[in-house]
Amino acid sequence: MRRTRITAALTAAALGLLLTPSLAAAEEAKELRDITLCLDWTPNTNHTGFYVADALGYYEEAGLNVQIVQPPEDGATLMCAAGQAEFAVDAQDTMAASLDLEEPLGVTAVAAILQHNTSGILSRAGDGIDSPKGLEGKAYSTWELPVELAMIRYCMEQEGADFDTVKLIPNTITDEPAALAAHQTDAVWVFYGWSGINAEVEGVDCDYWSFRDLTGELDYYTPVILANNQFLEESPDVARAFLAATEKGYRFAIENPEDAAEMLIAGDTTGALEDSRELVSASQKWISDQYIADAEQWGRIDPARWGAFYGWLYKNGLTEHDLSETGFSNDYLGEE
C-alpha cells in the first residue's frame, strides 16, 4: 500500500515536471496584453520601428501583443480618442484641431518618431522654386488646409513674396516626381524622406526647400505617437513598456537600415511596399538618421519647440486656444 502511494506520488511529480513547461508557456501567452496601434497612413519608413519591434519579438518580450492597423476614414486620432486603439500616429500640425476644442479629444502625444520636420516644397529643377519667392505665379498643388496655406504664405512673406499670385490647384497626386516631370503641377508639399528620395530613385531632377530651414517655429513634430488618455491613466506601465519596445525597434533601424527595410516590407499586410523595394531601401537609409538626429534620446519632445509651433498657430489665428503647453508628455519614455 505504501509503495503504491509512493509510486503514485512519484508519477504525479513526473507528470508535473512534464506539464509545467507547457502550462507555463500557456500561462505566459495568456498574460500578453493586447494593444492596438493605428497608423496615420499606409506603411512607410516613418513606421519601421513598429514593424521591427514586432518582427524581433520586442513587443512580446514586453508582455504585449501589438496589432498594427490602418486608419479609418475619420482618422487615427479619433479612433484612439474613442478607445478603439491605445496608440495612434499623427502629426503636431494635424492634431491641433483635436486639441483646439472646448472639450479636447482625450489623446496625448507621448513620443516623437522623427525629431524634426522633414517636409518642404518639391519642384522641377531649374524652375526657380528653390525658395518660397519662386512660388510667385506658379501652380501649387494644395490640400486646401488652413494651416498648410498659412505656412506657405508665411514663408513667402519672409522673402517679400506675394502669396496671392500662387495658382492653387487641387492635390490629387500619388507620385510627386512623376507629376512634376509631366508638368501636372509646378510645386507640391512632400516629406523628403519618401517623396524627395523617390525623385532620386526615379531620376527626376528636382529642387527642394524645407520649412525647418526657413524659420524655427515651423520645425514642429511630424509624426508623433499618440496615446489614449484613459489608457495612460489606467495603465501607465503598459504604455512605458510599449514605448520602450518601440524605441528598441527604431534603434535597430538606425543601426541596420537594410534589414529594417526588409522587416517593414515583410510586415506590411497591405502589400503596398512589395513592388517598391528600391524606394523603401533608399528611404530607410536616409530616414534612419532622422529618428534621433541631434536629440539625446529617441522620442523626446522639446517643450520649447512644441510650444513655438502651437504659439505660432495661435498668434496667426489658426487656433482659438493657445495650445503651447498642451497635448504632449515625456513621462512615458525611458530615462535619457
PyMOL commands that set and color helices and strands:
alter all, ss='L'
color gray80, all
select helices_A, chain A and resi 2-31+45-55+58-61+76-81+92-99+132-135+146-158+163-165+176-181+192-202+211-214+216-218+229-234+236-255+257-267+277-287+303-315
alter helices_A, ss='H'
color red, helices_A
select strands_A, chain A and resi 33-38+64-69+87-90+107-112+119-124+139-142+167-170+187-191+206-210+224-228
alter strands_A, ss='S'
color yellow, strands_A
deselect
rebuild
show_as cartoon
